[in-house]
Amino acid sequence: MSNCCNPRNRKQQEDVFLRQAPFNLTMSQTQKKDSSNGETKPRTSFVNKFLRGSKFMSSKPESRKESNDLETTDFQHCNEAQKTATLDTAQPLTSETEWGPSMEEKEQFLQKLGRTAVDKCLDLNNCRLTAADLREAVALLPLLPDLEKLDISWNDSVGGNLHSVTQHLHLLSKLKILRLGSCRLTMDDVQALGEALRGITDLQELNLSWNSEVGGNLPLTLQKFQEGSKIQTLELVDCDLTSEDGAFVGQLLPMMQNLEVLDLSLNRNIGASLNSIAQGLRSTSNLKVLNLHSCGLSQESVKLLDAAFRYLGGLKKLDLSCNRELGGGFEDSSAPLATLEHLEVLDLHQCSLTANDVASLTQVIPLLSSLQELDLSANKKMGSSSENLLSRLRFLPALKSLLINSCALESETFTALAEASAYLRALEIFDLSWNKCIGGNLKLLLETLKFLASLRVLRLSSCGLVTEDVALLASVIHSGHLAKLRELDLSYNDGICNAGWAIFCQNVWFLKELTELDISLRPSISRDCGQWFGHLLKAITKLSEITEIGMRRWILLTSQEEELEHFYQDHRHSIHFDLGEFQEADFPRLN
């Protein structure tokens, strides 16, 4: 999703900090001499190195601290064996001795695969493959006739070279998942892929996201899809799709009646062709996920989608976020939303909702009894008009995530929310950041927090909190409430004095499962740490799960720097203190 669309990103844009250096492949371009005879030994090829592993390993998905509204992240780093593999230089592949493993190694490799899941997945996502590496990887394909998943996303070298892959796809008759996200595909690549897809009849998932050349050329890729296609997931995020592409999607949808996930996010020109898309959606009764984040939708778009919702009774996720022209569209057209009785995720953040929109949604949202995630963030006009809506959230017992940050809440609306929250016993994520009215009034929420035993994430950034607020929060923590809390964000609350932070730090160790804590100051402020820093270090020794502490723009005194050095000498915790780029230069261990 577009980072700029999430209000929480105002802080993140100010506090960009790279916590982890990118993985690098070791690509040896040198040859080693044999000490006994002086002959040059052949370099270990990418394929040989890959074959020596006991199995393919799908890497664990990346995680991110919330900064994007659309979860587009199924792109992983390759495994350790792949990271350290030495690679051949780019030369023509003309024989088995040049490009492939020996027959003995092939047989050994196939024996190791057996009839297990490892022979069904080839994941080279984000491995920084060169064109030569890609050709070596292609050499694996004939060895994997049962391959069901091929992921070469986030490898720029694929662009302009995809034909070397597509010409072998006919060998993969069982292929079900093909991911080519962010590969810099060219028009020739798109055309070659379209020809190859004709022969992959069992394909269930296709991801072409973040390839701008797909825009304007979508028919070249998908025109071979026939009626009765088995496609279940189609992801075309940020492909620079044109309105003509959108119209083509609308015509294609009736041929994909098995479709369950459709993601067209970040294609700002398809709003003009939403009429065609909405018509096509009527034929996708199995659809479970519809993502139209930042697609240039308008008030009229709401009416068009409403007509389609009647045919999407199984829809579980609907994302219409970051469509600022949508505001006013729900005034007379929200009723069909109520037909989505299985809806679990509704994202309407930054949609410029009007007071009349909120009034209309007040009649509908409480009827969505299966709703688990609701995001209404960055809709400023909710502040004075959402009292009834927030009060009726008590009728959503399954709600696990509630994001109301940056909504300009007022005293009455915050009070209504605090009272309703007590009924949300399943709540795990609660974000109220950037609502200044909470400052001095956190006590209204604290009684509620005692009932939220499942709460994992609490964000109160830039809420104007004062010393009394944080002292009351500390008392709730000391009482054993919030025991399951893993992330606590109290950043940008500059009205809390050192005494307040001392009370908090003396009690934070009761949050035994805490992994992230942020108490950073806003960019325009810097202050010396008080004696509470010692209490914080002492508390950390009792928090075995803690990995991240945000303290940007807090200035450590010389004695506190020494305390921190001793802390690292005495306690080998894997903790990252984010003190800001200037102070971190003095603490290599923190980087």
C-alpha positions as CSV (number, residue, x, y, z in Angstrom):
1,M,0.0,0.0,0.0
2,S,1.0,3.5,-0.4
3,N,2.9,4.7,2.7
4,C,1.5,8.2,2.4
5,C,-2.0,7.1,2.8
6,N,-1.7,5.9,6.4
7,P,-1.9,8.7,9.1
8,R,0.5,6.7,11.3
9,N,3.1,7.2,8.6
10,R,3.4,10.9,9.4
11,K,5.6,9.8,12.3
12,Q,7.3,7.1,10.3
13,Q,8.2,9.5,7.5
14,E,9.9,11.7,10.1
15,D,11.6,8.8,11.9
16,V,12.7,6.6,9.0
17,F,15.3,4.2,10.4
18,L,16.7,1.1,8.7
19,R,16.8,-1.6,11.4
20,Q,18.1,-4.3,9.2
21,A,20.6,-4.3,6.4
22,P,19.6,-6.0,3.2
23,F,20.7,-9.6,2.7
24,N,23.5,-10.0,0.1
25,L,24.4,-12.9,-2.0
26,T,28.1,-13.8,-2.0
27,M,28.9,-14.0,-5.7
28,S,32.4,-15.2,-6.2
29,Q,33.8,-14.2,-9.6
30,T,37.3,-15.6,-8.9
31,Q,38.8,-19.0,-9.4
32,K,40.8,-21.0,-6.9
33,K,44.1,-22.8,-7.7
34,D,44.6,-26.4,-6.6
35,S,47.6,-26.4,-4.3
36,S,48.8,-29.8,-5.5
37,N,48.8,-29.4,-9.2
38,G,48.2,-25.7,-9.8
39,E,45.1,-26.4,-12.0
40,T,42.2,-24.2,-11.9
41,K,39.2,-25.7,-10.0
42,P,35.8,-25.0,-11.5
43,R,33.6,-22.7,-9.5
44,T,30.6,-24.1,-7.6
45,S,27.5,-23.2,-9.6
46,F,24.3,-21.8,-8.3
47,V,22.5,-25.0,-9.3
48,N,25.1,-27.3,-7.7
49,K,25.0,-25.4,-4.5
50,F,21.2,-25.5,-4.5
51,L,21.2,-29.3,-5.2
52,R,23.5,-30.0,-2.3
53,G,20.8,-28.8,0.2
54,S,18.6,-31.5,1.7
55,K,15.4,-29.7,0.7
56,F,13.9,-26.5,-0.7
57,M,13.1,-24.0,2.1
58,S,10.4,-21.4,1.7
59,S,11.6,-18.4,3.6
60,K,9.6,-16.9,6.4
61,P,7.5,-13.9,5.3
62,E,8.8,-10.5,6.2
63,S,7.1,-8.6,9.0
64,R,6.8,-4.9,9.2
65,K,5.8,-2.4,11.7
66,E,2.5,-0.9,10.5
67,S,3.3,1.6,7.8
68,N,1.4,0.4,4.8
69,D,-2.3,0.0,4.6
70,L,-2.4,-2.8,2.1
71,E,-0.6,-5.9,3.2
72,T,1.5,-6.6,0.2
73,T,4.2,-8.5,1.7
74,D,4.5,-12.1,0.8
75,F,8.0,-11.3,-0.5
76,Q,10.8,-13.0,1.5
77,H,14.5,-13.2,1.6
78,C,16.0,-16.5,0.3
79,N,17.4,-19.1,2.7
80,E,20.9,-19.1,4.0
81,A,22.2,-21.6,1.5
82,Q,21.0,-19.4,-1.3
83,K,22.5,-16.3,0.3
84,T,26.0,-17.7,0.4
85,A,25.9,-19.6,-2.9
86,T,28.8,-18.7,-5.3
87,L,27.6,-18.0,-8.8
88,D,29.0,-18.5,-12.2
89,T,29.6,-15.6,-14.6
90,A,27.1,-15.1,-17.3
91,Q,28.0,-17.4,-20.2
92,P,25.9,-19.2,-22.8
93,L,24.4,-22.5,-21.5
94,T,25.3,-25.0,-24.1
95,S,25.8,-28.3,-22.4
96,E,25.1,-30.2,-19.1
97,T,28.7,-29.8,-18.1
98,E,28.5,-26.0,-18.4
99,W,25.1,-25.3,-16.9
100,G,23.9,-28.2,-14.9
101,P,24.8,-30.6,-12.2
102,S,26.1,-34.1,-13.1
103,M,23.7,-36.9,-13.6
104,E,24.8,-38.4,-10.3
105,E,23.9,-35.2,-8.5
106,K,20.6,-35.0,-10.3
107,E,19.7,-38.5,-9.2
108,Q,20.8,-37.7,-5.7
109,F,18.7,-34.6,-5.7
110,L,15.6,-36.3,-6.9
111,Q,16.0,-39.1,-4.3
112,K,16.2,-36.5,-1.6
113,L,13.0,-34.8,-2.9
114,G,10.9,-38.0,-2.8
115,R,7.2,-37.5,-2.5
116,T,7.3,-34.7,-0.1
117,A,6.2,-31.0,-0.3
118,V,9.8,-29.9,-1.0
119,D,9.5,-30.9,-4.7
120,K,6.5,-28.6,-5.1
121,C,8.0,-25.2,-4.3
122,L,10.9,-23.2,-5.8
123,D,11.1,-19.9,-4.0
124,L,13.9,-17.5,-5.2
125,N,12.1,-14.4,-4.0
126,N,14.4,-11.4,-3.4
127,C,17.6,-13.3,-4.1
128,R,19.1,-10.6,-6.3
129,L,19.6,-13.0,-9.2
130,T,21.6,-12.0,-12.1
131,A,20.7,-13.0,-15.7
132,A,23.3,-15.8,-15.4
133,D,21.8,-16.9,-12.1
134,L,18.4,-16.9,-13.7
135,R,19.5,-19.2,-16.4
136,E,21.0,-21.6,-13.9
137,A,17.8,-21.5,-11.9
138,V,15.8,-22.3,-15.1
139,A,18.0,-25.5,-15.4
140,L,16.2,-26.8,-12.3
141,L,12.8,-26.7,-13.9
142,P,13.1,-30.0,-15.9
143,L,14.0,-31.7,-12.6
144,L,10.8,-30.5,-11.0
145,P,7.8,-31.9,-13.0
146,D,5.6,-31.8,-9.9
147,L,6.4,-28.1,-9.2
148,E,3.3,-26.2,-7.9
149,K,4.8,-22.9,-6.8
150,L,7.3,-20.7,-8.6
151,D,8.2,-17.4,-7.0
152,I,11.0,-15.2,-8.5
153,S,9.6,-11.9,-7.3
154,W,11.8,-8.9,-6.5
155,N,14.6,-9.9,-8.9
156,D,15.2,-7.1,-11.3
157,S,17.2,-9.3,-13.6
158,V,14.0,-11.2,-14.6
159,G,13.0,-8.1,-16.6
160,G,13.9,-8.6,-20.2
161,N,14.8,-12.3,-19.6
162,L,11.5,-13.8,-18.6
163,H,11.4,-15.7,-21.9
164,S,14.1,-18.0,-20.5
165,V,11.5,-19.0,-17.9
166,T,8.3,-19.0,-19.9
167,Q,9.8,-21.3,-22.6
168,H,10.0,-24.0,-19.9
169,L,6.7,-23.4,-18.2
170,H,5.0,-26.1,-20.5
171,L,7.0,-28.6,-18.5
172,L,5.3,-27.6,-15.3
173,S,1.9,-29.0,-16.0
174,K,1.0,-29.0,-12.3
175,L,2.0,-25.3,-11.6
176,K,-0.6,-23.6,-9.4
177,I,1.2,-20.5,-8.1
178,L,3.2,-18.1,-10.2
179,R,4.6,-14.9,-8.6
180,L,6.5,-12.3,-10.6
181,G,6.0,-9.2,-8.4
182,S,8.5,-6.4,-8.9
183,C,10.5,-8.0,-11.7
184,R,10.7,-5.0,-14.0
185,L,8.9,-6.9,-16.7
186,T,9.1,-5.5,-20.2
187,M,6.4,-5.5,-22.9
188,D,8.1,-8.5,-24.5
189,D,8.1,-10.3,-21.1
190,V,4.4,-9.6,-20.7
191,Q,3.7,-10.9,-24.2
192,A,5.8,-14.1,-23.6
193,L,4.0,-14.7,-20.4
194,G,0.6,-14.4,-22.0
195,E,1.6,-17.1,-24.6
196,A,2.9,-19.4,-21.8
197,L,-0.2,-19.0,-19.6
198,R,-2.3,-20.7,-22.3
199,G,-0.6,-24.0,-21.5
200,I,-0.9,-23.7,-17.6
201,T,-4.4,-24.9,-17.2
202,D,-4.2,-25.6,-13.4
203,L,-2.9,-22.1,-12.5
204,Q,-4.7,-20.8,-9.4
205,E,-2.6,-17.8,-8.4
206,L,-0.9,-15.1,-10.5
207,N,0.9,-12.1,-9.0
208,L,2.2,-9.5,-11.4
209,S,2.2,-6.6,-8.9
210,W,4.7,-3.7,-9.2
211,N,5.4,-4.2,-12.9
212,S,4.5,-0.9,-14.6
213,E,4.7,-2.3,-18.1
214,V,1.7,-4.5,-17.4
215,G,-0.3,-1.3,-17.6
216,G,-1.6,-0.7,-21.0
217,N,-0.7,-4.3,-22.0
218,L,-2.9,-6.3,-19.7
219,P,-4.7,-8.1,-22.5
220,L,-1.4,-9.4,-23.8
221,T,-1.0,-11.3,-20.6
222,L,-4.5,-12.4,-19.7
223,Q,-6.3,-12.7,-23.0
224,K,-5.6,-16.4,-23.1
225,F,-7.6,-17.1,-20.0
226,Q,-10.6,-19.2,-21.0
227,E,-14.0,-19.5,-19.5
228,G,-13.8,-22.0,-16.6
229,S,-10.4,-20.7,-15.5
230,K,-9.1,-22.1,-12.2
231,I,-7.6,-18.8,-11.2
232,Q,-8.4,-18.1,-7.5
233,T,-6.0,-15.2,-6.8
234,L,-5.2,-12.3,-9.2
235,E,-2.9,-9.6,-7.8
236,L,-2.1,-6.6,-10.0
237,V,-1.0,-4.0,-7.4
238,D,0.6,-0.8,-8.7
239,C,0.8,-2.0,-12.3
240,D,-0.1,1.4,-13.8
241,L,-3.3,0.0,-15.2
242,T,-5.2,2.2,-17.6
243,S,-9.0,2.7,-17.7
244,E,-8.9,0.4,-20.8
245,D,-7.2,-2.3,-18.7
246,G,-9.9,-1.8,-16.1
247,A,-12.6,-2.4,-18.7
248,F,-10.7,-5.5,-19.8
249,V,-10.7,-6.8,-16.2
250,G,-14.4,-6.3,-16.1
251,Q,-14.8,-8.4,-19.3
252,L,-12.5,-11.1,-17.9
253,L,-14.1,-11.6,-14.5
254,P,-17.0,-13.7,-15.8
255,M,-14.4,-16.2,-17.1
256,M,-12.9,-16.5,-13.6
257,Q,-15.8,-17.8,-11.6
258,N,-13.4,-19.5,-9.1
259,L,-11.8,-16.2,-8.2
260,E,-11.4,-15.6,-4.5
261,V,-8.9,-12.8,-4.3
262,L,-8.8,-9.7,-6.5
263,D,-6.3,-7.0,-5.7
264,L,-6.2,-3.9,-8.0
265,S,-4.8,-1.5,-5.5
266,L,-2.7,1.5,-6.4
267,N,-4.0,1.7,-9.9
268,R,-5.4,5.2,-9.9
269,N,-6.9,5.2,-13.4
270,I,-9.2,2.3,-13.1
271,G,-11.9,4.3,-11.2
272,A,-13.0,5.5,-14.6
273,S,-13.8,1.9,-15.7
274,L,-15.4,0.8,-12.4
275,N,-18.7,0.3,-14.1
276,S,-17.3,-2.5,-16.2
277,I,-15.5,-4.0,-13.2
278,A,-18.6,-3.9,-11.0
279,Q,-20.6,-5.6,-13.7
280,G,-17.9,-8.4,-13.9
281,L,-17.9,-8.8,-10.1
282,R,-21.5,-10.0,-10.3
283,S,-20.2,-13.3,-11.8
284,T,-17.6,-13.9,-9.1
285,S,-19.8,-15.2,-6.3
286,N,-16.8,-17.0,-4.7
287,L,-14.9,-13.8,-4.1
288,K,-13.6,-13.5,-0.6
289,V,-11.1,-10.5,-0.9
290,L,-11.6,-7.3,-2.9
291,N,-8.8,-4.7,-2.6
292,L,-9.4,-1.4,-4.3
293,H,-7.0,0.7,-2.2
294,S,-6.2,4.0,-3.9
295,C,-7.9,3.3,-7.2
296,G,-9.4,6.7,-7.9
297,L,-12.9,5.8,-6.8
298,S,-15.6,8.4,-6.6
299,Q,-19.0,8.9,-5.0
300,E,-20.5,7.2,-8.0
301,S,-18.2,4.2,-7.4
302,V,-20.0,3.4,-4.2
303,K,-23.3,3.1,-6.0
304,L,-21.7,0.8,-8.6
305,L,-20.1,-1.4,-6.0
306,D,-23.3,-1.5,-3.9
307,A,-25.0,-3.1,-6.9
308,A,-22.3,-5.8,-7.0
309,F,-22.3,-6.5,-3.3
310,R,-25.6,-8.2,-3.6
311,Y,-23.8,-11.0,-5.6
312,L,-20.8,-11.2,-3.2
313,G,-22.4,-12.8,-0.2
314,G,-19.1,-14.6,0.7
315,L,-16.9,-11.6,0.8
316,K,-14.6,-11.5,3.8
317,K,-12.4,-8.5,3.1
318,L,-13.2,-5.2,1.5
319,D,-10.6,-2.4,1.2
320,L,-11.7,0.9,-0.2
321,S,-9.1,3.0,1.6
322,C,-7.2,6.0,0.3
323,N,-9.9,7.0,-2.2
324,R,-10.4,10.6,-1.1
325,E,-13.2,11.3,-3.6
326,L,-15.3,8.6,-2.1
327,G,-16.5,11.0,0.6
328,G,-20.2,11.5,0.4
329,G,-20.8,8.3,-1.6
330,F,-22.2,6.4,1.4
331,E,-24.9,8.9,2.2
332,D,-27.5,7.0,0.2
333,S,-25.7,3.8,-0.8
334,S,-24.5,2.0,2.3
335,A,-27.4,-0.4,2.8
336,P,-26.0,-3.1,0.5
337,L,-23.0,-3.4,2.8
338,A,-25.3,-5.1,5.3
339,T,-25.7,-8.0,2.9
340,L,-22.1,-8.9,3.4
341,E,-22.8,-11.0,6.5
342,H,-19.5,-12.8,6.3
343,L,-17.4,-9.6,6.1
344,E,-14.4,-9.8,8.5
345,V,-12.3,-6.8,7.4
346,L,-13.5,-3.4,6.4
347,D,-11.0,-0.7,5.6
348,L,-12.3,2.8,4.9
349,H,-9.4,4.8,6.2
350,Q,-8.6,8.2,4.5
351,C,-11.8,8.2,2.4
352,S,-12.9,11.7,3.4
353,L,-16.0,10.4,5.0
354,T,-18.6,13.1,5.6
355,A,-21.0,13.5,8.6
356,N,-23.7,12.1,6.4
357,D,-21.5,9.1,5.5
358,V,-20.9,8.4,9.1
359,A,-24.6,8.6,9.9
360,S,-25.4,6.2,7.1
361,L,-22.6,3.8,8.2
362,T,-24.0,3.9,11.7
363,Q,-27.0,2.0,10.5
364,V,-24.9,-0.7,8.7
365,I,-21.6,-1.4,10.4
366,P,-23.1,-2.7,13.7
367,L,-25.0,-5.3,11.6
368,L,-21.7,-6.8,10.4
369,S,-21.6,-9.3,13.2
370,S,-18.6,-11.2,11.7
371,L,-16.4,-8.1,11.5
372,Q,-13.0,-8.6,13.0
373,E,-11.0,-5.6,11.7
374,L,-12.3,-2.1,11.2
375,D,-10.2,0.8,10.0
376,L,-11.8,4.3,10.0
377,S,-8.5,6.2,10.4
378,A,-7.7,9.6,8.9
379,N,-11.3,10.7,8.4
380,K,-11.2,14.0,10.2
381,K,-15.0,14.7,10.0
382,M,-15.6,11.7,12.2
383,G,-14.5,13.7,15.2
384,S,-17.7,15.5,15.7
385,S,-20.2,13.1,14.1
386,S,-19.3,9.6,15.1
387,E,-20.7,9.4,18.6
388,N,-23.5,7.1,17.7
389,L,-21.4,5.0,15.4
390,L,-18.7,4.5,18.0
391,S,-21.2,3.8,20.7
392,R,-22.8,1.0,18.6
393,L,-19.5,-0.8,18.1
394,R,-20.4,-2.7,21.2
395,F,-22.5,-4.9,18.9
396,L,-19.4,-6.3,17.2
397,P,-18.3,-9.0,19.6
398,A,-15.8,-10.5,17.2
399,L,-13.8,-7.3,16.6
400,K,-10.1,-7.9,17.0
401,S,-8.6,-4.7,15.4
402,L,-10.0,-1.2,15.7
403,L,-8.1,1.7,14.1
404,I,-9.5,5.1,14.9
405,N,-6.2,7.1,14.7
406,S,-6.2,10.7,13.4
407,C,-9.9,11.1,13.4
408,A,-10.0,14.4,15.4
409,L,-12.1,12.8,18.1
410,E,-13.8,15.1,20.5
411,S,-14.6,14.6,24.2
412,E,-18.1,13.2,23.5
413,T,-17.0,10.8,20.8
414,F,-14.1,9.6,22.8
415,T,-16.3,8.9,25.8
416,A,-18.7,6.9,23.6
417,L,-15.8,4.9,22.2
418,A,-14.4,4.2,25.7
419,E,-17.7,2.9,26.9
420,A,-18.3,0.7,23.9
421,S,-14.8,-0.7,24.0
422,A,-15.5,-2.5,27.3
423,Y,-17.7,-4.8,25.3
424,L,-15.0,-5.7,22.7
425,R,-13.5,-8.5,24.7
426,A,-11.7,-10.1,21.7
427,L,-9.9,-6.8,20.8
428,E,-6.2,-7.4,20.1
429,I,-5.2,-4.1,18.3
430,F,-6.4,-0.7,19.4
431,D,-5.0,2.4,17.8
432,L,-6.1,5.8,19.0
433,S,-3.0,7.8,18.0
434,W,-3.2,11.5,16.9
435,N,-6.4,12.2,18.8
436,K,-5.5,15.1,21.1
437,C,-8.6,14.9,23.2
438,I,-7.3,11.8,24.9
439,G,-4.7,13.8,26.8
440,G,-5.9,14.3,30.4
441,N,-8.9,12.0,29.7
442,L,-7.1,8.6,29.5
443,K,-8.9,7.6,32.7
444,L,-12.1,7.1,30.7
445,L,-10.3,4.3,28.8
446,L,-8.4,2.7,31.6
447,E,-11.5,1.0,33.1
448,T,-12.1,-0.4,29.7
449,L,-8.5,-1.7,29.4
450,K,-9.1,-3.9,32.4
451,F,-11.5,-6.0,30.4
452,L,-9.4,-6.3,27.3
453,A,-7.5,-9.4,28.3
454,S,-6.6,-10.2,24.7
455,L,-5.1,-6.8,23.8
456,R,-1.7,-7.2,22.0
457,V,-1.1,-3.8,20.5
458,L,-2.0,-0.4,22.1
459,R,-1.1,2.8,20.2
460,L,-1.5,6.2,21.9
461,S,1.1,8.2,19.9
462,S,0.6,12.0,19.8
463,C,-2.4,12.0,22.0
464,G,-1.4,14.9,24.2
465,L,-0.9,12.6,27.2
466,V,0.1,14.2,30.5
467,T,1.9,12.8,33.6
468,E,-1.4,11.9,35.2
469,D,-2.4,9.7,32.2
470,V,0.8,7.7,32.2
471,A,0.7,7.3,36.0
472,L,-2.8,5.9,35.7
473,L,-1.7,3.6,32.9
474,A,1.2,2.4,35.1
475,S,-1.3,1.5,37.8
476,V,-3.4,-0.6,35.4
477,I,-0.2,-2.4,34.3
478,H,0.8,-3.0,37.9
479,S,-2.5,-4.5,38.6
480,G,-1.8,-7.3,36.1
481,H,-4.0,-6.0,33.4
482,L,-2.7,-5.8,29.8
483,A,-0.6,-8.9,30.6
484,K,-0.8,-10.0,26.9
485,L,0.4,-6.6,25.5
486,R,3.2,-7.0,23.0
487,E,3.5,-3.5,21.5
488,L,3.0,-0.2,23.3
489,D,3.4,3.2,21.6
490,L,3.4,6.3,23.8
491,S,5.6,8.4,21.5
492,Y,5.2,12.0,20.7
493,N,3.6,12.8,24.1
494,D,5.9,15.5,25.2
495,G,3.7,16.7,28.1
496,I,4.8,13.8,30.4
497,C,7.4,14.9,32.9
498,N,10.3,12.8,34.2
499,A,8.4,11.8,37.3
500,G,5.7,10.3,35.1
501,W,8.2,8.4,33.0
502,A,9.8,7.2,36.3
503,I,6.5,5.7,37.5
504,F,5.9,4.1,34.2
505,C,9.4,2.6,33.9
506,Q,9.1,1.2,37.4
507,N,6.0,-0.8,36.4
508,V,6.6,-1.6,32.7
509,W,8.3,-4.9,33.7
510,F,4.8,-6.3,34.5
511,L,4.2,-6.5,30.8
512,K,6.0,-9.8,30.5
513,E,5.2,-10.4,26.8
514,L,6.2,-6.9,25.6
515,T,8.3,-6.9,22.5
516,E,8.2,-3.2,21.4
517,L,8.0,0.0,23.3
518,D,8.2,3.5,21.8
519,I,8.5,6.6,24.0
520,S,10.2,8.8,21.3
521,L,9.9,12.6,21.3
522,R,8.5,14.5,18.4
523,P,11.0,15.8,15.8
524,S,10.9,19.3,17.1
525,I,11.7,18.4,20.7
526,S,14.8,16.9,22.4
527,R,15.3,16.4,26.1
528,D,17.8,15.0,28.6
529,C,16.9,11.6,30.0
530,G,15.9,11.7,33.7
531,Q,16.7,9.1,36.4
532,W,13.9,7.0,34.9
533,F,16.4,5.7,32.4
534,G,18.0,3.5,35.1
535,H,14.5,2.1,36.0
536,L,14.0,1.3,32.3
537,L,17.2,-0.6,32.0
538,K,16.4,-2.5,35.2
539,A,12.9,-3.4,33.9
540,I,14.3,-4.6,30.6
541,T,16.3,-7.3,32.4
542,K,13.0,-8.8,33.4
543,L,11.4,-8.6,29.9
544,S,12.7,-11.6,28.1
545,E,10.7,-10.9,24.9
546,I,11.6,-7.2,24.4
547,T,13.5,-6.5,21.1
548,E,12.8,-2.8,20.2
549,I,12.8,0.4,22.3
550,G,12.2,3.7,20.6
551,M,13.8,6.6,22.4
552,R,14.4,9.0,19.5
553,R,15.6,12.5,20.6
554,W,16.1,11.5,24.2
555,I,19.6,12.6,25.1
556,L,21.7,10.3,27.3
557,L,23.9,11.9,29.9
558,T,27.5,10.6,30.1
559,S,26.7,8.5,33.2
560,Q,23.7,7.0,31.3
561,E,25.8,6.2,28.3
562,E,28.1,4.2,30.7
563,E,25.1,2.5,32.2
564,L,24.0,1.4,28.7
565,E,27.5,0.1,28.0
566,H,27.5,-1.9,31.2
567,F,24.0,-3.2,30.4
568,Y,25.3,-4.7,27.1
569,Q,28.3,-6.2,28.9
570,D,26.2,-7.8,31.6
571,H,23.1,-8.7,29.7
572,R,23.4,-10.2,26.2
573,H,19.9,-9.2,25.1
574,S,19.2,-8.8,21.4
575,I,17.6,-5.4,21.9
576,H,17.6,-2.5,19.6
577,F,17.6,0.9,21.2
578,D,16.5,3.5,18.7
579,L,18.1,6.7,20.0
580,G,18.2,8.5,16.7
581,E,20.9,8.5,14.0
582,F,23.2,10.9,15.8
583,Q,23.5,9.2,19.2
584,E,23.5,5.7,17.7
585,A,26.7,6.5,15.9
586,D,28.3,6.4,19.4
587,F,26.9,3.0,20.1
588,P,27.8,0.4,17.5
589,R,26.0,-2.3,19.5
590,L,22.7,-0.5,18.9
591,N,22.9,-0.6,15.1
